Amino acid sequence: MATELGITQTSLSQLEAGKNGISYEVFKALCERFDVDPTWLMDGVGEMYRSAHTAKKIGSVMPLVVTVESDGDENIVLVNAKAAAGYLQRQQDPEYMASLPSFRLPGYYGKTYRAFEVQGNSMLPAIVPGDVLIGSYEDALSHIRNGSLYIIVLHDGSIVVKRVRASGFNRFELSSDNKEYQPYEVSAEEIAQVWQVEGRITREFARPDSNIQNGLTSLEQRLIDLERKINSTGNNN
């Protein structure tokens, strides 16, 4: 926090202990950097934040438009690679949403779900390009569980699949499973939507590691040879 305010740790400690008063520069930095309402900071009146929703809600784009079946349950709308480019700008248009593929899966009820096609290799080896991830909508940043997998839709229109960790006031670190990609941070204001990954549809099937397979084959053969020797010894006796 001292770094964000442009002061030393000692100065911050003295402020917290009431030993020093607050300068205008620090007061201004508190309000601007942390979105604190100046009236609340001076007098304790009103909301702590200039925009109360900043600390509670995600961005300003809500997934208001869904598609439903005749029974009233929501479908899972698929945002494929082609649709991803214009998704954020058009996802509140009922006609656009109706034009996207949608489906139902057992067990995925009671929430707003959306499916996103994975692009790129940043989440290898577990998630490969072309996989479809099913996410449930999160309406509050406070619900994010550190290290869990999320589909993040940013206000610049990009859609990424990352592991998310809170890294400071209204800031989050996005990291990949593929270690060739470095983690990076985004602010809460950059996030438009968050979907927690709850399922995966893939055409890739795990193939046994050749070294492990060869080792198992060798062990199996040794057991067979040992069994033959035991039987041979028993017959000779």
C-alpha positions in Angstrom: 0.0 0.0 0.0 2.9 2.4 0.8 4.2 1.8 -2.7 0.9 2.5 -4.3 0.7 5.8 -2.3 4.2 6.8 -3.1 5.4 6.9 0.5 7.7 4.8 2.7 6.5 2.0 4.9 7.6 4.0 8.0 5.4 6.9 6.9 2.5 4.6 6.4 2.9 3.1 9.8 3.0 6.5 11.4 -0.2 7.4 9.6 -1.9 4.3 10.8 -0.8 4.9 14.3 -2.1 8.5 14.2 1.4 9.9 14.8 1.4 12.0 11.6 -1.4 13.8 9.8 -2.1 13.0 6.2 -0.8 15.3 3.4 -3.0 16.4 0.5 -0.8 14.4 -1.9 -1.4 11.1 0.1 -5.1 12.0 0.6 -5.5 12.4 -3.2 -3.6 9.2 -3.9 -5.8 7.3 -1.6 -9.0 8.6 -3.3 -7.7 8.1 -6.9 -5.8 4.8 -6.5 -8.3 3.0 -4.4 -11.5 4.7 -5.6 -12.2 6.0 -2.1 -14.9 8.6 -1.7 -13.2 11.8 -0.2 -16.3 12.6 1.9 -16.3 9.2 3.5 -12.5 9.4 4.1 -12.8 12.8 5.9 -16.1 12.4 7.7 -17.2 8.7 7.5 -20.3 9.8 5.6 -21.8 7.8 2.7 -20.2 4.9 0.9 -16.5 4.0 1.3 -16.1 3.9 -2.5 -16.9 6.6 -5.0 -18.7 3.8 -7.0 -20.0 1.3 -4.6 -20.3 -1.4 -7.2 -16.6 -1.2 -8.0 -15.8 -3.4 -5.0 -18.9 -5.6 -5.4 -19.7 -6.1 -9.1 -17.7 -7.0 -12.1 -17.4 -4.4 -14.7 -20.6 -2.9 -16.3 -21.5 -5.7 -18.7 -23.9 -8.3 -17.4 -25.1 -11.4 -19.3 -28.7 -10.4 -19.3 -29.7 -12.2 -22.4 -30.0 -16.0 -22.2 -31.8 -18.6 -24.3 -34.3 -20.9 -22.7 -36.2 -24.1 -23.6 -39.9 -24.5 -23.3 -39.5 -25.8 -19.7 -38.0 -22.4 -18.7 -34.5 -23.7 -18.0 -31.6 -21.9 -19.6 -29.5 -23.3 -22.5 -25.8 -23.3 -22.5 -24.8 -20.8 -25.2 -21.6 -21.7 -27.1 -19.2 -18.8 -28.0 -17.0 -20.4 -30.6 -13.7 -19.0 -32.0 -15.6 -17.2 -34.7 -18.1 -15.6 -32.4 -15.6 -14.6 -29.7 -14.3 -11.5 -31.6 -17.7 -9.7 -31.3 -19.1 -11.4 -28.2 -18.7 -8.6 -25.7 -20.2 -5.9 -28.0 -23.1 -8.0 -29.1 -23.9 -10.4 -26.2 -26.8 -8.2 -25.0 -28.5 -8.5 -28.4 -31.2 -11.2 -28.3 -31.0 -11.9 -32.0 -27.3 -12.3 -31.8 -27.5 -14.6 -28.8 -30.2 -16.7 -30.5 -28.0 -17.1 -33.5 -25.3 -18.8 -31.5 -25.3 -22.6 -31.0 -26.9 -23.7 -27.7 -27.3 -27.0 -25.9 -28.2 -28.7 -22.6 -26.1 -31.0 -20.5 -27.2 -33.1 -17.5 -26.3 -31.5 -14.2 -25.9 -28.0 -15.5 -29.0 -26.3 -14.2 -29.9 -23.5 -11.8 -27.2 -21.1 -13.0 -26.3 -19.1 -16.1 -23.8 -21.2 -18.0 -21.8 -20.3 -21.1 -19.4 -22.4 -23.2 -16.3 -20.9 -24.7 -14.0 -22.5 -27.3 -10.4 -22.4 -26.3 -7.9 -20.7 -28.6 -4.2 -20.8 -28.1 -1.9 -23.1 -26.1 -1.5 -21.2 -22.9 -3.2 -23.8 -20.8 -1.4 -26.9 -22.1 -1.1 -29.7 -21.3 -4.5 -30.1 -19.6 -6.5 -27.9 -22.0 -5.8 -27.9 -25.7 -6.8 -25.6 -28.5 -10.4 -26.5 -29.7 -11.6 -27.7 -26.2 -14.9 -26.2 -25.1 -15.0 -25.0 -21.5 -18.3 -24.6 -19.7 -18.4 -21.8 -17.1 -20.9 -20.5 -14.6 -21.3 -16.8 -14.3 -19.8 -15.0 -11.3 -21.3 -11.6 -10.5 -18.8 -10.6 -7.8 -15.0 -10.5 -7.7 -15.1 -11.5 -4.1 -16.4 -14.9 -5.2 -13.1 -15.7 -7.0 -11.2 -18.5 -5.4 -7.4 -18.1 -5.7 -5.8 -20.5 -8.1 -9.1 -21.7 -9.6 -9.7 -21.7 -13.4 -11.8 -19.0 -14.9 -12.8 -17.6 -18.3 -12.2 -13.9 -18.2 -13.8 -11.5 -20.6 -12.0 -8.2 -20.7 -13.4 -4.8 -21.7 -11.0 -4.7 -24.7 -13.0 -7.7 -26.1 -10.4 -10.4 -25.4 -11.4 -13.7 -23.8 -8.8 -15.6 -21.9 -8.7 -18.8 -19.8 -6.5 -18.4 -16.8 -5.9 -19.3 -13.2 -6.8 -16.2 -11.1 -5.4 -14.9 -7.9 -6.2 -11.7 -6.0 -2.9 -9.7 -6.0 -4.0 -6.4 -4.3 -6.8 -4.0 -4.0 -9.0 -4.6 -7.1 -6.1 -6.2 -8.9 -5.9 -9.8 -10.1 -3.0 -12.0 -11.4 -3.8 -14.1 -14.4 -1.5 -17.1 -14.9 -1.3 -20.0 -17.5 -0.5 -23.7 -16.9 1.9 -23.5 -19.8 5.0 -22.1 -18.2 6.1 -20.5 -21.5 3.6 -17.8 -20.7 4.3 -15.3 -17.9 1.6 -14.2 -15.4 0.2 -10.7 -15.7 -2.1 -8.5 -13.7 -5.4 -6.8 -14.6 -7.5 -4.4 -12.6 -11.1 -4.9 -11.7 -12.1 -2.1 -14.1 -10.6 -4.1 -17.0 -12.8 -7.1 -16.3 -16.2 -7.3 -18.0 -17.3 -10.9 -17.1 -16.0 -13.8 -15.1 -17.1 -17.4 -15.7 -15.9 -20.2 -13.4 -14.9 -23.3 -15.3 -17.1 -26.2 -14.3 -16.7 -28.5 -17.3 -14.7 -29.4 -20.4 -15.6 -30.9 -23.7 -12.7 -32.3 -25.6 -11.7 -34.5 -28.6 -8.3 -35.2 -27.1 -7.8 -38.3 -25.1 -4.9 -38.9 -22.8 -2.3 -41.2 -24.3 -0.1 -43.4 -22.0 3.4 -42.1 -21.7 5.7 -44.3 -23.7 8.3 -44.6 -21.0 5.7 -45.6 -18.4 4.1 -48.0 -20.9 7.5 -49.6 -21.6 8.3 -49.9 -17.9 4.9 -51.6 -17.2 5.5 -54.0 -20.1 9.0 -54.9 -18.8 7.7 -55.5 -15.3 4.8 -57.6 -16.6 7.3 -59.7 -18.6 9.5 -60.2 -15.5 6.5 -61.4 -13.5 5.6 -63.9 -16.2 9.2 -65.2 -16.3 9.2 -65.5 -12.5 6.0 -67.4 -12.5 7.5 -69.8 -15.1 10.5 -70.4 -13.0 8.4 -71.1 -9.9 6.2 -73.6 -11.8 9.3 -75.2 -13.3 10.9 -75.7 -9.9 7.6 -77.2 -8.5 7.4 -79.7 -11.3 11.0 -80.8 -10.9 10.3 -81.5 -7.2 
